[in-house]
Amino acid sequence: MWTGNLYDMNIWFQTGVWMNQGTNIYLPNNHLGYPPLWAFWCLIAYRIYSVMGNNIELWRFVIKLPLILAQFGLAFVIARFAQSRFSKATARKIFLLVLTWIFFIYIGALWGQINMLSALLTFLAFYGVITKKTTLGAVLLGVAVALKIYPLILLPAFVAFILKNQTKKEAGRFALFSVALPVVFTLGVLAVYQWDTIYFLRTIFYWTPVFETANPLQIQGGCMNLWSFISLLNIDVSQVWLIRFIWIPILAATAVYWFKKPQMKDVDLNLAIISFYLLFMVSYGWVTEQSFLDPLPFILLQIVAFQPRKIYMYGLLTIQGLVFAFSTFNWGPFIFTPLLTKVNLPLLQAIQILDPKYPLIWTTRGILGLAVSIAICIFLVGLAKPSLFEKVFKKSLAH
């Protein structure tokens, strides 16, 4: 109730206002960057806020409520999946990890970002596909994409798995439903509200030169990957087309790799999902801290259940520490501004030194972005080639 990313909270609130007024939510300068599904919860939260005497603390609680509940839901779903395939001890362990993992709490309950919901929906889609409930899995992935486009990058992983374990018809149906659902939903909302589609398209394709000729300001400085480091070299990331588009051939090559595998088991689908998420995080021009939440459930499942090794947990904790360090220098501490405004103004003033407008903070942010990318790449290689990972690790310990 007393925390939240000020930028995101303002957009959620204004989206509720605009929805209530019938205004095109993609028209103002600072607006929702996703399909319109989340906008309806913003509308509900705003109407509750209006009815309950304009209580902003209550509004913050209501807007975050689905995110808080989603964490509990994710913990139960993963535990149920683990119990059906592994031991009860493993299921209990992963349940407690998901329930108490601080990054889930940080991004959902404290920050107020919606990745907790997309992570839950994507894992449910994974569960559905694994249990051969393909249509249900497609619908769930489609809803996840309608909420936030990010999970769409996983479509090749799901299709490859279904092709190798079911039929081409099932794979085609899955792809069709997963894509058609968010497209039909979004176009339907735009049609009902009579909003100009071009503003939505500009929002979705901001990183391309299709609708604009000026710099896409959002990605000029890069974010939580090597591009934030590249920007320190006085290179305008947004003007280097290779940087803006390189994620596409990288994910295409990843798709080819998984399609060429002769077979895919459950563990392979889980690893494929991790690979698409992590490679996207390394290569896309603008990847914020919350992007790491979506692969986390699958990473925890991989290193606790499918491939339980202590070294993997050490690797995950290293990445998680670097992500938190990056967030510290990327406005992260400012999510406590509403609370500190009420209880500790001197502390609020003290954390102003962490504002990235200061050169030292901006430089540290860029270096940490590179460190996150390097750690992610090493971790992914370790998951894909465990023998190589352990061999290198043992040699480093020997020296």
The 8 nearest C-alpha neighbors of each residue, nearest first, counted from 0:
[[1, 56, 60, 59, 2, 57, 58, 3],
 [2, 0, 338, 337, 56, 3, 335, 59],
 [3, 1, 335, 334, 109, 337, 0, 338],
 [4, 2, 110, 334, 109, 111, 5, 8],
 [3, 5, 334, 110, 7, 6, 8, 111],
 [4, 6, 8, 7, 3, 9, 334, 333],
 [5, 7, 9, 8, 4, 10, 3, 11],
 [8, 6, 10, 9, 4, 5, 11, 112],
 [9, 7, 11, 5, 10, 6, 4, 12],
 [8, 10, 12, 6, 7, 11, 5, 13],
 [9, 11, 7, 13, 12, 8, 30, 14],
 [12, 10, 8, 14, 9, 13, 41, 7],
 [13, 11, 9, 15, 10, 14, 8, 16],
 [12, 14, 16, 10, 15, 11, 9, 17],
 [15, 13, 17, 11, 16, 12, 10, 18],
 [16, 14, 42, 41, 18, 45, 12, 13],
 [17, 15, 13, 19, 14, 18, 20, 12],
 [18, 16, 22, 20, 14, 19, 15, 21],
 [19, 17, 21, 15, 20, 16, 42, 14],
 [18, 20, 16, 17, 21, 15, 42, 22],
 [19, 21, 17, 18, 22, 16, 15, 23],
 [20, 22, 18, 19, 17, 23, 192, 24],
 [23, 21, 17, 20, 24, 18, 19, 194],
 [22, 24, 25, 194, 26, 21, 17, 18],
 [23, 25, 26, 22, 17, 14, 30, 18],
 [26, 24, 23, 198, 199, 30, 27, 31],
 [25, 27, 23, 24, 198, 28, 30, 22],
 [28, 26, 29, 30, 25, 24, 23, 198],
 [27, 29, 30, 26, 25, 31, 24, 202],
 [30, 28, 27, 10, 31, 25, 26, 32],
 [29, 31, 25, 10, 27, 28, 32, 24],
 [30, 32, 33, 10, 25, 24, 14, 29],
 [31, 33, 202, 30, 203, 34, 25, 147],
 [34, 32, 147, 31, 35, 146, 148, 203],
 [33, 35, 145, 36, 146, 185, 147, 32],
 [34, 36, 38, 37, 33, 185, 39, 146],
 [37, 35, 146, 38, 39, 34, 145, 40],
 [38, 36, 39, 40, 35, 146, 41, 34],
 [39, 37, 41, 35, 36, 40, 14, 42],
 [40, 38, 42, 41, 37, 36, 43, 35],
 [39, 41, 43, 42, 37, 38, 44, 62],
 [40, 42, 15, 38, 44, 39, 43, 11],
 [41, 43, 15, 39, 45, 40, 44, 18],
 [44, 42, 40, 46, 45, 41, 47, 39],
 [45, 43, 41, 47, 42, 46, 62, 61],
 [44, 46, 48, 42, 15, 47, 43, 41],
 [47, 45, 49, 43, 48, 44, 50, 42],
 [48, 46, 50, 44, 49, 45, 51, 43],
 [47, 49, 45, 53, 46, 51, 58, 50],
 [50, 48, 46, 53, 47, 51, 52, 45],
 [49, 51, 47, 48, 52, 46, 53, 45],
 [52, 50, 48, 49, 53, 47, 54, 57],
 [51, 53, 54, 50, 49, 48, 47, 55],
 [54, 52, 48, 49, 51, 55, 50, 58],
 [53, 55, 57, 52, 56, 48, 58, 51],
 [54, 56, 58, 57, 53, 59, 48, 0],
 [57, 55, 0, 59, 58, 54, 60, 1],
 [58, 56, 60, 54, 55, 59, 61, 0],
 [57, 59, 55, 61, 56, 48, 60, 44],
 [60, 58, 56, 0, 62, 57, 61, 63],
 [59, 61, 0, 57, 63, 58, 62, 64],
 [60, 62, 64, 58, 63, 59, 44, 57],
 [61, 63, 59, 60, 44, 64, 58, 41],
 [64, 62, 66, 60, 61, 65, 111, 108],
 [63, 65, 61, 67, 66, 62, 60, 68],
 [66, 64, 68, 67, 63, 69, 62, 116],
 [67, 65, 69, 63, 107, 64, 68, 115],
 [68, 66, 64, 69, 70, 65, 108, 107],
 [67, 69, 65, 71, 70, 66, 72, 64],
 [70, 68, 72, 66, 67, 71, 116, 65],
 [69, 71, 73, 72, 68, 67, 74, 115],
 [72, 70, 74, 68, 69, 73, 98, 75],
 [73, 71, 69, 75, 70, 74, 76, 68],
 [72, 74, 70, 76, 119, 75, 71, 69],
 [73, 75, 94, 71, 97, 77, 72, 98],
 [76, 74, 78, 72, 73, 77, 79, 71],
 [77, 75, 79, 73, 78, 74, 72, 80],
 [76, 78, 80, 79, 74, 75, 73, 81],
 [79, 77, 90, 81, 94, 75, 76, 80],
 [80, 78, 76, 82, 77, 81, 75, 83],
 [79, 81, 77, 83, 78, 82, 76, 84],
 [82, 80, 90, 78, 84, 85, 83, 79],
 [81, 83, 90, 79, 85, 87, 84, 80],
 [82, 84, 80, 81, 85, 79, 86, 78],
 [85, 83, 81, 82, 80, 86, 304, 79],
 [84, 86, 82, 81, 83, 89, 87, 304],
 [87, 85, 89, 88, 82, 90, 84, 81],
 [86, 88, 90, 89, 82, 91, 85, 81],
 [87, 89, 91, 86, 90, 92, 85, 82],
 [90, 88, 92, 86, 87, 91, 93, 85],
 [91, 89, 78, 81, 87, 82, 93, 88],
 [90, 92, 94, 88, 89, 93, 87, 95],
 [93, 91, 89, 95, 94, 90, 88, 96],
 [92, 94, 96, 90, 95, 91, 97, 89],
 [95, 93, 74, 91, 78, 92, 97, 96],
 [96, 94, 98, 92, 93, 97, 99, 91],
 [95, 97, 93, 99, 100, 98, 94, 92],
 [98, 96, 74, 100, 94, 95, 99, 93],
 [97, 99, 95, 96, 74, 100, 94, 71],
 [98, 100, 96, 97, 101, 95, 104, 103],
 [101, 99, 97, 96, 102, 103, 98, 104],
 [100, 102, 104, 103, 99, 105, 98, 106],
 [103, 101, 105, 104, 100, 106, 292, 319],
 [102, 104, 101, 105, 106, 100, 107, 292],
 [105, 103, 101, 108, 107, 102, 106, 109],
 [104, 106, 102, 109, 103, 107, 110, 101],
 [107, 105, 110, 103, 104, 112, 109, 102],
 [108, 106, 111, 104, 66, 112, 110, 109],
 [107, 109, 104, 67, 111, 110, 63, 105],
 [110, 108, 105, 2, 3, 107, 111, 106],
 [111, 109, 3, 106, 4, 107, 112, 105],
 [110, 112, 107, 3, 63, 108, 109, 106],
 [113, 111, 107, 106, 110, 114, 289, 7],
 [112, 114, 115, 116, 66, 111, 107, 117],
 [115, 113, 117, 116, 112, 118, 293, 292],
 [114, 116, 118, 113, 117, 66, 69, 107],
 [115, 117, 119, 114, 118, 113, 69, 66],
 [116, 118, 114, 143, 120, 119, 115, 121],
 [119, 117, 293, 115, 121, 116, 120, 114],
 [120, 118, 116, 122, 73, 117, 121, 123],
 [121, 119, 123, 117, 122, 143, 118, 139],
 [122, 120, 124, 118, 123, 119, 140, 117],
 [121, 123, 125, 119, 124, 120, 118, 126],
 [122, 124, 126, 120, 125, 121, 127, 119],
 [123, 125, 136, 121, 127, 139, 122, 126],
 [126, 124, 122, 128, 123, 127, 129, 121],
 [127, 125, 123, 129, 124, 128, 122, 130],
 [126, 128, 136, 132, 124, 130, 125, 129],
 [127, 129, 131, 133, 125, 136, 130, 132],
 [128, 130, 126, 131, 127, 125, 265, 132],
 [129, 131, 127, 128, 132, 126, 133, 125],
 [132, 130, 128, 133, 129, 127, 165, 136],
 [133, 131, 127, 128, 135, 130, 134, 136],
 [132, 134, 128, 136, 131, 135, 127, 137],
 [133, 135, 137, 136, 132, 138, 173, 172],
 [136, 134, 138, 137, 133, 132, 127, 139],
 [135, 137, 124, 127, 133, 139, 134, 128],
 [138, 136, 177, 134, 173, 140, 135, 139],
 [137, 139, 141, 135, 136, 140, 177, 142],
 [140, 138, 142, 136, 124, 141, 137, 120],
 [139, 141, 143, 137, 142, 124, 138, 121],
 [140, 142, 177, 138, 144, 139, 143, 180],
 [141, 143, 145, 139, 144, 140, 138, 146],
 [142, 144, 140, 117, 146, 141, 145, 120],
 [145, 143, 148, 147, 141, 146, 142, 150],
 [146, 144, 181, 142, 143, 34, 147, 36],
 [145, 147, 143, 144, 36, 37, 34, 142],
 [148, 146, 144, 33, 149, 145, 143, 34],
 [147, 149, 144, 151, 150, 145, 33, 146],
 [148, 150, 151, 147, 152, 144, 143, 117],
 [151, 149, 152, 153, 148, 144, 143, 121],
 [150, 152, 153, 149, 154, 148, 144, 140],
 [151, 153, 150, 154, 149, 275, 155, 276],
 [154, 152, 151, 156, 155, 150, 272, 275],
 [153, 155, 157, 156, 152, 151, 158, 174],
 [156, 154, 158, 157, 153, 254, 159, 152],
 [157, 155, 159, 153, 154, 158, 271, 272],
 [158, 156, 160, 154, 155, 159, 161, 153],
 [157, 159, 155, 161, 170, 160, 156, 162],
 [160, 158, 162, 156, 258, 157, 161, 155],
 [161, 159, 157, 163, 158, 162, 263, 164],
 [160, 162, 164, 158, 165, 170, 163, 159],
 [163, 161, 159, 160, 166, 167, 165, 170],
 [164, 162, 160, 161, 262, 165, 159, 263],
 [163, 165, 161, 162, 160, 166, 263, 262],
 [164, 166, 161, 162, 163, 169, 167, 170],
 [167, 165, 169, 168, 162, 170, 161, 164],
 [168, 166, 170, 169, 162, 171, 165, 161],
 [167, 169, 171, 166, 170, 172, 165, 162],
 [170, 168, 172, 166, 171, 167, 173, 165],
 [171, 169, 167, 173, 158, 161, 168, 172],
 [170, 172, 168, 174, 173, 169, 167, 175],
 [171, 173, 169, 175, 170, 174, 176, 168],
 [172, 174, 137, 170, 176, 171, 175, 177],
 [175, 173, 171, 177, 172, 176, 178, 170],
 [174, 176, 172, 178, 173, 177, 179, 171],
 [177, 175, 179, 173, 178, 174, 137, 180],
 [178, 176, 141, 137, 174, 175, 140, 179],
 [177, 179, 175, 176, 180, 181, 141, 174],
 [180, 178, 176, 182, 181, 175, 183, 177],
 [179, 181, 183, 141, 182, 178, 176, 177],
 [182, 180, 145, 184, 183, 141, 179, 185],
 [181, 183, 179, 185, 184, 180, 186, 178],
 [184, 182, 186, 180, 185, 181, 179, 187],
 [185, 183, 181, 187, 182, 186, 180, 188],
 [186, 184, 188, 182, 187, 183, 181, 189],
 [185, 187, 189, 183, 188, 184, 190, 182],
 [186, 188, 184, 190, 185, 189, 183, 191],
 [189, 187, 191, 185, 190, 186, 192, 184],
 [190, 188, 194, 186, 192, 187, 193, 191],
 [189, 191, 193, 187, 188, 192, 186, 194],
 [192, 190, 188, 193, 189, 187, 194, 186],
 [191, 193, 189, 190, 194, 188, 21, 23],
 [194, 192, 190, 191, 189, 195, 188, 23],
 [195, 193, 189, 23, 192, 196, 190, 191],
 [194, 196, 197, 198, 193, 189, 23, 199],
 [197, 195, 199, 198, 194, 200, 189, 186],
 [196, 198, 200, 199, 195, 201, 202, 194],
 [199, 197, 201, 200, 196, 25, 26, 195],
 [198, 200, 202, 196, 201, 197, 25, 203],
 [199, 201, 197, 203, 202, 198, 204, 196],
 [202, 200, 198, 204, 199, 205, 203, 210],
 [201, 203, 199, 200, 205, 204, 32, 198],
 [202, 204, 200, 201, 205, 199, 32, 33],
 [205, 203, 201, 206, 207, 202, 200, 209],
 [204, 206, 202, 201, 207, 203, 215, 210],
 [205, 207, 204, 215, 243, 208, 218, 237],
 [208, 206, 209, 204, 205, 210, 243, 211],
 [209, 207, 211, 210, 212, 206, 205, 204],
 [208, 210, 207, 211, 204, 212, 205, 201],
 [211, 209, 208, 201, 212, 207, 205, 204],
 [210, 212, 208, 213, 209, 207, 205, 214],
 [211, 213, 208, 214, 210, 209, 215, 207],
 [214, 212, 211, 215, 216, 208, 238, 237],
 [213, 215, 216, 237, 238, 212, 219, 211],
 [216, 214, 217, 237, 218, 206, 213, 205],
 [217, 215, 219, 214, 218, 237, 220, 213],
 [216, 218, 215, 219, 285, 220, 221, 237],
 [217, 219, 221, 285, 220, 216, 237, 284],
 [220, 218, 237, 236, 216, 235, 221, 217],
 [221, 219, 230, 218, 227, 222, 236, 235],
 [222, 220, 227, 226, 218, 285, 219, 284],
 [221, 223, 227, 285, 286, 224, 287, 220],
 [222, 224, 368, 286, 287, 227, 288, 371],
 [225, 223, 368, 372, 369, 226, 281, 222],
 [224, 226, 369, 228, 227, 368, 372, 229],
 [227, 225, 229, 221, 228, 224, 230, 284],
 [226, 228, 221, 365, 222, 230, 225, 229],
 [229, 227, 365, 225, 226, 231, 230, 366],
 [230, 228, 226, 231, 232, 227, 225, 234],
 [229, 231, 234, 227, 232, 228, 220, 233],
 [232, 230, 228, 229, 233, 365, 362, 227],
 [231, 233, 230, 234, 229, 228, 235, 227],
 [234, 232, 231, 230, 235, 229, 236, 220],
 [233, 235, 230, 232, 236, 229, 231, 239],
 [234, 236, 237, 219, 238, 230, 233, 239],
 [235, 237, 219, 238, 239, 234, 230, 220],
 [236, 238, 219, 235, 218, 239, 214, 215],
 [239, 237, 236, 235, 240, 214, 219, 243],
 [240, 238, 241, 242, 236, 237, 243, 235],
 [239, 241, 243, 242, 238, 244, 237, 245],
 [242, 240, 244, 245, 239, 243, 238, 246],
 [243, 241, 240, 245, 239, 244, 284, 236],
 [242, 244, 240, 241, 284, 245, 239, 206],
 [243, 245, 241, 246, 242, 247, 240, 283],
 [244, 246, 247, 242, 241, 248, 243, 249],
 [245, 247, 282, 249, 283, 244, 248, 250],
 [246, 248, 250, 245, 249, 244, 251, 283],
 [249, 247, 251, 250, 246, 245, 252, 244],
 [250, 248, 246, 252, 251, 247, 253, 245],
 [249, 251, 253, 247, 252, 248, 246, 254],
 [250, 252, 248, 254, 253, 249, 247, 255],
 [253, 251, 255, 249, 254, 250, 248, 256],
 [254, 252, 250, 256, 251, 255, 249, 257],
 [253, 255, 251, 257, 256, 252, 155, 258],
 [256, 254, 252, 258, 253, 257, 259, 251],
 [257, 255, 253, 259, 254, 258, 252, 260],
 [256, 258, 260, 254, 259, 255, 253, 159],
 [257, 259, 255, 159, 260, 256, 254, 261],
 [260, 258, 256, 257, 255, 261, 254, 262],
 [259, 261, 257, 262, 258, 256, 263, 255],
 [262, 260, 259, 263, 163, 258, 257, 159],
 [263, 261, 260, 163, 264, 164, 160, 259],
 [264, 262, 267, 160, 163, 268, 265, 260],
 [263, 265, 267, 266, 268, 262, 160, 164],
 [264, 266, 268, 267, 269, 129, 263, 160],
 [265, 267, 269, 264, 268, 270, 305, 301],
 [268, 266, 270, 264, 263, 269, 265, 271],
 [269, 267, 271, 265, 270, 266, 272, 160],
 [268, 270, 266, 272, 267, 271, 297, 265],
 [269, 271, 267, 273, 272, 268, 274, 266],
 [270, 272, 268, 274, 273, 269, 156, 267],
 [271, 273, 269, 275, 270, 274, 153, 156],
 [274, 272, 270, 276, 271, 275, 294, 277],
 [273, 275, 271, 277, 272, 276, 278, 270],
 [276, 274, 272, 278, 273, 277, 279, 271],
 [275, 277, 273, 279, 274, 278, 294, 280],
 [278, 276, 280, 274, 279, 275, 273, 281],
 [279, 277, 281, 280, 275, 276, 274, 282],
 [280, 278, 282, 276, 277, 281, 283, 275],
 [279, 281, 277, 278, 282, 283, 286, 276],
 [280, 282, 278, 372, 279, 224, 283, 277],
 [281, 283, 246, 279, 280, 278, 284, 245],
 [284, 282, 246, 279, 285, 280, 281, 286],
 [283, 285, 243, 221, 218, 242, 282, 226],
 [284, 286, 222, 218, 221, 283, 287, 223],
 [287, 285, 223, 222, 280, 290, 283, 284],
 [286, 288, 289, 223, 290, 222, 285, 291],
 [289, 287, 290, 291, 322, 223, 326, 286],
 [288, 290, 291, 292, 287, 106, 114, 112],
 [291, 289, 288, 292, 287, 293, 286, 280],
 [290, 292, 289, 293, 288, 294, 295, 280],
 [291, 293, 295, 290, 289, 294, 114, 103],
 [294, 292, 118, 295, 291, 290, 114, 296],
 [293, 295, 297, 273, 292, 296, 291, 276],
 [294, 296, 298, 292, 297, 293, 299, 291],
 [297, 295, 299, 298, 294, 300, 293, 97],
 [296, 298, 300, 295, 299, 294, 301, 269],
 [297, 299, 295, 301, 300, 296, 294, 302],
 [300, 298, 296, 302, 301, 297, 303, 295],
 [299, 301, 297, 304, 303, 298, 302, 296],
 [300, 302, 305, 298, 299, 306, 304, 303],
 [303, 301, 307, 306, 299, 300, 304, 311],
 [302, 304, 307, 300, 299, 301, 305, 306],
 [305, 303, 300, 307, 301, 306, 302, 89],
 [304, 306, 301, 307, 302, 266, 303, 300],
 [307, 305, 302, 301, 304, 308, 303, 382],
 [306, 308, 303, 302, 304, 305, 309, 301],
 [309, 307, 310, 311, 306, 302, 312, 303],
 [308, 310, 312, 311, 313, 307, 302, 314],
 [309, 311, 313, 308, 312, 314, 389, 392],
 [312, 310, 314, 313, 309, 308, 302, 315],
 [311, 313, 315, 309, 314, 310, 316, 302],
 [314, 312, 310, 316, 311, 315, 317, 309],
 [313, 315, 311, 317, 312, 316, 310, 378],
 [314, 316, 312, 318, 317, 313, 319, 311],
 [315, 317, 319, 313, 314, 318, 320, 312],
 [318, 316, 314, 320, 315, 319, 313, 321],
 [319, 317, 321, 315, 320, 316, 374, 322],
 [318, 320, 316, 322, 321, 317, 315, 323],
 [319, 321, 317, 323, 318, 322, 316, 324],
 [320, 322, 324, 318, 323, 319, 371, 325],
 [323, 321, 319, 325, 324, 320, 318, 326],
 [322, 324, 326, 320, 325, 321, 327, 319],
 [323, 325, 321, 327, 322, 326, 320, 328],
 [326, 324, 322, 327, 328, 323, 367, 364],
 [325, 327, 329, 331, 323, 328, 324, 322],
 [326, 328, 331, 324, 325, 329, 332, 323],
 [327, 329, 326, 325, 364, 353, 330, 360],
 [328, 330, 326, 331, 327, 325, 355, 364],
 [329, 331, 333, 332, 328, 354, 327, 326],
 [330, 332, 326, 327, 333, 329, 334, 328],
 [333, 331, 334, 330, 327, 335, 350, 326],
 [332, 334, 335, 336, 331, 330, 4, 5],
 [333, 335, 4, 3, 2, 332, 336, 331],
 [336, 334, 2, 333, 338, 337, 339, 332],
 [335, 337, 339, 333, 338, 334, 340, 347],
 [338, 336, 340, 1, 339, 335, 2, 341],
 [339, 337, 1, 335, 341, 340, 336, 2],
 [340, 338, 343, 342, 336, 341, 337, 347],
 [341, 339, 337, 344, 338, 336, 342, 343],
 [340, 342, 339, 338, 343, 337, 344, 336],
 [341, 343, 339, 340, 338, 344, 337, 346],
 [344, 342, 339, 346, 345, 340, 341, 347],
 [343, 345, 347, 340, 346, 339, 348, 342],
 [346, 344, 348, 347, 343, 349, 339, 350],
 [347, 345, 349, 348, 344, 343, 350, 339],
 [348, 346, 344, 345, 349, 350, 339, 343],
 [347, 349, 345, 346, 351, 350, 344, 352],
 [350, 348, 346, 347, 351, 345, 352, 353],
 [349, 351, 352, 347, 353, 348, 346, 332],
 [352, 350, 353, 349, 348, 354, 347, 333],
 [351, 353, 350, 354, 349, 357, 348, 360],
 [354, 352, 351, 350, 328, 355, 360, 330],
 [353, 355, 356, 351, 352, 330, 357, 360],
 [356, 354, 361, 360, 357, 353, 329, 328],
 [355, 357, 354, 358, 361, 360, 353, 359],
 [356, 358, 355, 360, 359, 361, 354, 352],
 [359, 357, 361, 360, 362, 356, 355, 363],
 [360, 358, 362, 361, 357, 363, 355, 364],
 [361, 359, 355, 363, 362, 357, 358, 328],
 [360, 362, 355, 364, 358, 359, 363, 357],
 [363, 361, 365, 359, 364, 360, 358, 366],
 [364, 362, 360, 366, 365, 361, 367, 359],
 [363, 365, 361, 367, 362, 328, 366, 325],
 [366, 364, 228, 227, 368, 362, 363, 367],
 [365, 367, 363, 369, 368, 228, 364, 362],
 [366, 368, 370, 364, 369, 365, 325, 363],
 [369, 367, 224, 223, 365, 371, 366, 370],
 [368, 370, 225, 372, 366, 224, 367, 371],
 [369, 371, 367, 373, 368, 372, 374, 366],
 [372, 370, 368, 374, 369, 373, 321, 375],
 [373, 371, 224, 375, 369, 281, 370, 374],
 [374, 372, 370, 376, 375, 371, 369, 377],
 [373, 375, 371, 377, 372, 376, 318, 378],
 [374, 376, 378, 372, 373, 377, 371, 379],
 [377, 375, 379, 373, 378, 374, 372, 380],
 [378, 376, 380, 374, 379, 375, 381, 373],
 [377, 379, 381, 375, 376, 380, 374, 314],
 [380, 378, 382, 376, 381, 377, 375, 383],
 [379, 381, 383, 377, 382, 378, 384, 376],
 [382, 380, 388, 378, 385, 384, 379, 383],
 [381, 383, 379, 380, 385, 384, 378, 270],
 [382, 384, 380, 381, 385, 379, 270, 378],
 [383, 385, 381, 387, 382, 386, 380, 388],
 [386, 384, 388, 381, 387, 382, 389, 383],
 [387, 385, 389, 388, 384, 390, 381, 391],
 [388, 386, 390, 385, 389, 384, 391, 381],
 [387, 389, 381, 385, 391, 386, 390, 392],
 [388, 390, 392, 386, 391, 387, 393, 385],
 [391, 389, 387, 393, 392, 388, 386, 394],
 [392, 390, 394, 388, 393, 389, 387, 395],
 [391, 393, 389, 395, 390, 394, 388, 396],
 [392, 394, 396, 390, 395, 391, 389, 397],
 [395, 393, 397, 391, 396, 392, 390, 398],
 [396, 394, 392, 398, 397, 393, 391, 390],
 [397, 395, 393, 394, 398, 392, 391, 390],
 [398, 396, 394, 395, 393, 392, 391, 390],
 [397, 395, 396, 394, 393, 392, 391, 390]]
